[in-house]
Amino acid sequence: MFLGYNTNGFAHHRLEDTLEILAELGYQSVAITIDHHALNPIEPNLPGRVDTVRKQLERLNLRSVVETGARFLLDPRRKHQPTLLSPTLEERERRLSFLCQCVQIARELGASAVSFWSGTPTDQVPLEALMQRLLEGCWRLCEFAETSNVRLAFEPEPGMFIDTMTQYETLFEQMRSPWFGLTLDVGHLHCMGEAVPENILRWKEVLWNVHIDDMCKGVHEHLMFGEGEIEFKAVFAALNHAGYKGDVCVELSRHSHSAVEAARTALQFLKDFVRNLHNSITL
């Protein structure tokens, strides 16, 4: 597995500087949240900017994942809107177009996956109607991802329409696409009262992306490691037992005020677990 850090925790840095810092600290991967300061597809010369970042990633020997959870990129007044659940076709198309652009960026970067979520509904309609909107968007996105040879990793998110692994399973069973897998956020599962190690093992065949952070049950707040309740020894043991070979990226989006120190502290914490796991295997 490859330890990484999400650029949403470097909100006050240029992307290029963030990549240099993460490589200097010793990270092996970066989760690039597409945002105003990070490969914004609305700004001109996207191909040239992507090519520059790709070359930098190669020089720094950093893997990448493309993340799509920017708060106000598509709508400066409404957090995380519009989504694939939005009431109007125009809004849903805007989100879908953005996700397709992210797939194109991932293809050019050689990223391991594009991670995305359902979003939160803004109108009062039956659950079946919301699920149908989401399915239609995901099916179309999968078709585009297949032509680009890019995997999609769907993330259950507390407070959103799909917020538990049970709901993810319902969606997954209806998708049945080889391009549709899972982003598992360790903190999210703990927040929702779901067993982390068991779900890692249950979904190991489609586990394409992992977010890691500390958290307390019932409170959706990403905490620095050691400030929450998660037993990380069991988490890493499950990842190892599942044979997970992908990215494990820290998500501390509210730590940008102390980004460098937060990234340094997080890596030291995680490296100890990986080192201990390795030692226990080799003995």
Sequence and secondary structure as in RCSB ss.txt:
>XXXX:A:sequence
MFLGYNTNGFAHHRLEDTLEILAELGYQSVAITIDHHALNPIEPNLPGRVDTVRKQLERLNLRSVVETGARFLLD
PRRKHQPTLLSPTLEERERRLSFLCQCVQIARELGASAVSFWSGTPTDQVPLEALMQRLLEGCWRLCEFAETSNV
RLAFEPEPGMFIDTMTQYETLFEQMRSPWFGLTLDVGHLHCMGEAVPENILRWKEVLWNVHIDDMCKGVHEHLMF
GEGEIEFKAVFAALNHAGYKGDVCVELSRHSHSAVEAARTALQFLKDFVRNLHNSITL
>XXXX:A:secstr
 EEEEEGGG TTS HHHHHHHHHHHT SEEEEE BTTB  TTSS HHHHHHHHHHHHHHHT EEEEE   SSSS 
TTSTT S TT SSHHHHHHHHHHHHHHHHHHHHHT S EEE      S   HHHHHHHHHHHHHHHHHHHHHHT 
 EEE   TTSSS SHHHHHHHHHHH  TTEEEEEEHHHHHHTT  HHHHHHHTGGGEEEEEE EEETTEEEEE T
TSS   HHHHHHHHHHTT  SEEEE  TT GGGHHHHHHHHHHHHHHHHHHHHHHHH 
